Amino acid sequence: MLTVPFLVMFALFFVAPIVYAVVQSLFATKSSGLGFGAPETVFVFFDNYLAALSNPSFVESLGRLLLFSLIEVPLMVVTALGLALLLESARARFPRFFRVVYFVPYGVPGVIAALLWGFLYIPATSPVLQGLAAIGIDINPLSSDGVLFAIANIALWGFAGYNMLILIAALNAIPSELYEAARIDGASEWTITWQIKLPLVRPSVILVTVFTIIGTLQLFVEPLVLRPLTTAISSDFTPNLAAYNQSFAQGNPNLAAAMAVIVAVIGFVFSFGFLRLVNRKGNRAW
């Protein structure tokens, strides 16, 4: 009985939208007669999926998203883990203060964060780029070659602190007696980190990795906000941006639903594949 409110909300706001999107992706709105009649909705089965996957721009956006994931996922996990280990080390000073400092960016809405970084990425408004230009270093973060790294930096700045707290909680759950016994046996801080901390926080690292994989596949806000600032970001730069464009600019919500379902399936495959991979390895040492 206590779980009924949760189950109802879960069904209404999670399951129902997914089912609705899948159903919408199987239909299409077509004009009747010579185009003068009222449009009608017809069942087209997988035609929308075929149209999405045969669209070169959408396929390119999928490849671009995978490349972004290859950049962002390891960068996020290593950064969050490094910060957590540093703040939980025996020599850390003012750890509580720095926890707050690193976590604060997570409280900034994504749109605001993208706007703030957008100003820092434009040479005309960025004191950093102007200072670098003064010493002969010209950098354009929003160029076609660097825009993915610019977006990855925004995501890293916003979510590294959140993932860091997950890993800090896992480190705090490790019994202190293990550290004391290791030090009595002559283990160095590096040995303690490698042989005790990393193996015991492995489940939390896996959790952070899965969260990051899912988050990167949902990339939308940053390219949408940065798009007016650069020509390197098109209307279909990412799959979610392409679906947004199809739904609200092109007036084709059925094709947009198919694109969204494709991204969801990719996210499921990647997350499930990663979990199968790490579970197959079991509890072997890092």
Order of alpha helices (4+ residues) and beta strands (2+ residues): alpha-alpha-beta-beta-alpha-alpha-alpha-alpha-alpha-alpha-alpha-alpha-alpha-alpha-alpha-alpha
